[in-house]
Amino acid sequence: MHSDDEDEARGLWPAIRARSGVILGVVGLIGWCAMIWFMFGDVL
């Protein structure tokens, strides 16, 4: 495990890139759930 000081030293952009997979996963999951909700909301 690395400390928060190392993350701050590398800058904001590398920290965002390091978590881009998690961010994309969350956004994709929200978008997928919204699509299912709009397509089948009246049935559910």
Helices and strands as residue ranges (DSSP letters): H 4-10, H 12-18, H 20-40
